[in-house]
């Protein structure tokens, strides 16, 4: 947010409002550690802001240190959230890549109780491959759109706004006047709301999907069934 657009409001905030924000503490640290064991956590340099994300980058929560105003100027909170959110996204990406490289982390394909054993004809094969190519083309198109389109989101309270592109947050704005006195849970709620919306609007699908692709994957995962379908067994 530009300097001319900031609403400071320092002179209007009473001492009790400031103390109310400082007393708004997140859940106990031990409980948080258990809740976040399967997530990725990103923090800013000051350690005042933490963003907890799933492996796909979806934000589970934003947490502010109970006394974050002691270590961070509220006018710098937007930059701190931006840093923490992108650090969480990078951690999630790293964990996701590691999981994909670990064959033990890949769940086995579910077995369909009603397996279609109808032999494949040449026309069936052409139909399937044409459908797969169409779904792959649609996926590629959606990727191109996601890369070129800038996603924007604003909290319902109107105090937080963000911008993202290709799954990366490139801008974040917080109303300085509001954040000066707002309690931590309220701030965390609006921050989380915007980060989730940016993820949903600005992150491309991680892999192509569709009925034809699913059918081809099912055949490839069951060589015996594939051989029967093409009449070689």
C-alpha positions as CSV (number, residue, x, y, z in Angstrom):
1,X,0.0,0.0,0.0
2,X,1.4,3.4,-0.9
3,X,2.3,5.9,1.8
4,X,-0.3,8.3,0.7
5,X,-3.0,5.6,1.0
6,X,-2.2,4.5,4.5
7,X,-4.6,5.2,7.3
8,X,-2.5,5.5,10.4
9,X,-5.1,6.2,13.1
10,X,-2.4,6.2,15.9
11,X,-3.9,9.3,17.5
12,X,-7.3,7.7,17.7
13,X,-6.4,4.4,19.3
14,X,-6.9,4.2,23.0
15,X,-4.4,2.4,25.3
16,X,-7.0,-0.3,26.1
17,X,-7.4,-1.1,22.4
18,X,-3.7,-1.6,22.0
19,X,-3.6,-3.8,25.1
20,X,-6.5,-5.9,23.8
21,X,-4.6,-6.7,20.7
22,X,-1.5,-7.7,22.7
23,X,-3.5,-10.0,25.0
24,X,-5.0,-12.0,22.1
25,X,-2.9,-15.1,22.2
26,X,-3.0,-18.1,19.9
27,X,-3.6,-21.7,21.3
28,X,-0.9,-23.2,23.6
29,X,2.4,-24.0,21.8
30,X,2.2,-27.7,22.6
31,X,-1.2,-28.0,21.0
32,X,-0.1,-26.0,18.0
33,X,2.9,-28.3,17.5
34,X,0.7,-31.4,17.5
35,X,-1.8,-29.8,15.1
36,X,1.0,-28.7,12.6
37,X,3.0,-32.0,12.6
38,X,1.7,-32.9,9.1
39,X,1.9,-29.3,7.7
40,X,4.5,-26.9,6.5
41,X,5.3,-23.8,8.5
42,X,6.7,-20.6,7.1
43,X,7.8,-17.6,9.3
44,X,9.1,-14.1,8.6
45,X,12.5,-12.9,9.7
46,X,11.2,-11.5,13.0
47,X,9.4,-14.8,13.9
48,X,6.3,-12.8,14.7
49,X,4.2,-14.3,11.9
50,X,3.7,-18.0,11.1
51,X,1.8,-19.4,8.1
52,X,0.8,-23.0,8.2
53,X,0.2,-24.7,4.9
54,X,-0.9,-28.1,3.6
55,X,1.4,-29.9,1.1
56,X,-0.6,-28.5,-1.8
57,X,0.0,-24.9,-0.5
58,X,-3.5,-24.4,0.9
59,X,-3.2,-22.3,4.0
60,X,-4.4,-24.0,7.2
61,X,-3.9,-21.0,9.5
62,X,-2.0,-17.8,10.1
63,X,-0.7,-17.2,13.6
64,X,0.7,-14.0,15.2
65,X,2.9,-14.2,18.2
66,X,1.0,-13.0,21.2
67,X,3.3,-10.0,21.5
68,X,4.1,-9.5,17.9
69,X,3.9,-5.7,18.1
70,X,7.0,-5.8,20.4
71,X,9.1,-7.1,17.6
72,X,7.4,-5.8,14.5
73,X,6.0,-2.4,13.5
74,X,2.3,-2.9,12.5
75,X,3.0,-1.0,9.4
76,X,5.4,-3.8,8.3
77,X,2.9,-6.6,9.0
78,X,1.9,-6.9,5.4
79,X,5.5,-7.5,4.3
80,X,6.0,-10.0,7.1
81,X,2.9,-12.0,6.1
82,X,4.0,-11.9,2.5
83,X,7.4,-13.4,3.5
84,X,5.9,-16.0,5.8
85,X,3.3,-17.1,3.3
86,X,5.9,-17.6,0.5
87,X,8.2,-19.4,2.8
88,X,5.4,-21.8,3.7
89,X,4.6,-22.3,0.0
90,X,8.3,-23.1,-0.7
91,X,8.4,-25.6,2.2
92,X,5.2,-27.3,1.0
93,X,6.6,-27.5,-2.6
94,X,9.8,-29.1,-1.2
95,X,7.9,-31.6,0.9
96,X,5.6,-32.4,-2.0
97,X,8.6,-33.1,-4.3
98,X,10.2,-35.4,-1.6
99,X,6.9,-37.3,-1.3
100,X,6.6,-37.8,-5.0
101,X,10.2,-39.3,-5.0
102,X,9.4,-41.7,-2.2
103,X,7.6,-44.7,-3.7
104,X,6.4,-45.8,-0.3
105,X,4.4,-42.5,0.0
106,X,2.3,-43.4,-3.0
107,X,-0.9,-45.1,-2.1
108,X,-1.7,-48.2,-4.3
109,X,-4.4,-47.8,-6.9
110,X,-7.8,-48.8,-5.6
111,X,-9.2,-52.1,-7.0
112,X,-12.6,-51.8,-8.8
113,X,-14.8,-54.7,-7.9
114,X,-16.5,-54.6,-11.3
115,X,-13.6,-54.8,-13.7
116,X,-14.5,-54.3,-17.3
117,X,-12.9,-57.1,-19.2
118,X,-14.4,-56.3,-22.6
119,X,-11.6,-56.7,-25.2
120,X,-10.2,-53.5,-26.7
121,X,-10.8,-52.9,-30.4
122,X,-8.7,-50.6,-32.5
123,X,-11.5,-48.1,-32.4
124,X,-11.7,-48.3,-28.6
125,X,-7.9,-47.5,-28.4
126,X,-8.2,-44.6,-30.8
127,X,-11.2,-43.2,-28.9
128,X,-9.3,-43.5,-25.6
129,X,-6.2,-41.8,-26.8
130,X,-8.1,-39.0,-28.5
131,X,-10.0,-38.4,-25.3
132,X,-6.7,-38.4,-23.3
133,X,-5.1,-35.9,-25.7
134,X,-8.1,-33.6,-25.4
135,X,-7.9,-33.7,-21.6
136,X,-4.2,-33.0,-21.7
137,X,-4.8,-30.1,-24.0
138,X,-7.4,-28.6,-21.6
139,X,-4.9,-29.1,-18.7
140,X,-2.1,-27.3,-20.7
141,X,-4.5,-24.5,-21.5
142,X,-5.5,-24.1,-17.9
143,X,-1.8,-23.9,-16.9
144,X,-1.2,-21.1,-19.5
145,X,-4.1,-19.2,-18.1
146,X,-3.0,-19.6,-14.5
147,X,0.5,-18.4,-15.3
148,X,-0.7,-15.3,-17.2
149,X,-3.6,-14.3,-15.0
150,X,-3.0,-12.3,-11.8
151,X,-5.3,-13.4,-8.9
152,X,-6.6,-10.9,-6.4
153,X,-8.6,-11.3,-3.2
154,X,-10.0,-9.1,-0.4
155,X,-11.2,-10.2,3.0
156,X,-14.9,-9.8,3.7
157,X,-14.0,-7.3,6.4
158,X,-12.3,-5.2,3.8
159,X,-9.0,-4.8,5.8
160,X,-6.8,-7.2,3.9
161,X,-6.0,-7.5,0.2
162,X,-3.6,-9.7,-1.7
163,X,-2.3,-10.5,-5.2
164,X,-0.8,-13.7,-6.5
165,X,0.5,-15.1,-9.7
166,X,1.5,-18.7,-10.6
167,X,0.9,-19.8,-7.0
168,X,3.2,-17.1,-5.6
169,X,2.0,-14.1,-3.6
170,X,3.4,-11.0,-5.1
171,X,1.5,-8.3,-3.1
172,X,-0.1,-7.9,0.3
173,X,-1.9,-4.9,1.9
174,X,-3.3,-4.5,5.4
175,X,-5.2,-1.5,6.7
176,X,-2.8,0.1,9.2
177,X,-5.5,1.8,11.1
178,X,-7.4,-1.4,11.7
179,X,-4.4,-3.6,12.5
180,X,-3.2,-1.1,15.1
181,X,-6.0,-2.0,17.6
182,X,-7.6,-5.2,16.2
183,X,-7.3,-8.3,18.4
184,X,-5.0,-11.1,17.1
185,X,-7.8,-13.6,16.3
186,X,-9.6,-11.1,14.1
187,X,-6.4,-10.2,12.2
188,X,-5.4,-13.9,11.8
189,X,-8.9,-14.6,10.5
190,X,-8.8,-12.0,7.7
191,X,-5.2,-12.9,6.8
192,X,-6.1,-16.6,6.5
193,X,-9.2,-15.8,4.4
194,X,-7.2,-13.8,1.8
195,X,-4.4,-16.4,1.6
196,X,-6.9,-19.2,1.0
197,X,-8.7,-17.2,-1.7
198,X,-5.4,-16.4,-3.5
199,X,-4.5,-20.1,-3.4
200,X,-7.8,-21.2,-4.8
201,X,-7.8,-18.5,-7.6
202,X,-4.1,-18.4,-8.5
203,X,-2.7,-21.9,-8.2
204,X,-2.9,-24.1,-11.3
205,X,-3.9,-27.8,-11.0
206,X,-1.0,-30.0,-10.0
207,X,-1.8,-32.7,-12.5
208,X,-4.1,-33.4,-15.4
209,X,-7.4,-35.1,-14.6
210,X,-10.3,-36.5,-16.5
211,X,-12.2,-39.8,-17.1
212,X,-10.1,-40.8,-20.0
213,X,-6.8,-40.1,-18.2
214,X,-8.2,-42.1,-15.2
215,X,-9.1,-45.0,-17.4
216,X,-5.6,-45.0,-19.0
217,X,-3.9,-44.9,-15.6
218,X,-6.1,-47.7,-14.3
219,X,-5.0,-49.9,-17.3
220,X,-1.4,-49.0,-16.9
221,X,-1.4,-49.8,-13.2
222,X,-2.8,-53.3,-13.9
223,X,-0.6,-55.0,-16.6
224,X,-2.6,-58.3,-16.5
225,X,-5.9,-56.5,-17.1
226,X,-4.3,-54.5,-19.9
227,X,-3.1,-57.7,-21.6
228,X,-6.6,-59.2,-21.4
229,X,-8.2,-56.1,-22.8
230,X,-5.9,-56.1,-25.9
231,X,-6.4,-59.9,-26.3
232,X,-2.9,-61.0,-25.5
233,X,-3.8,-63.1,-22.5
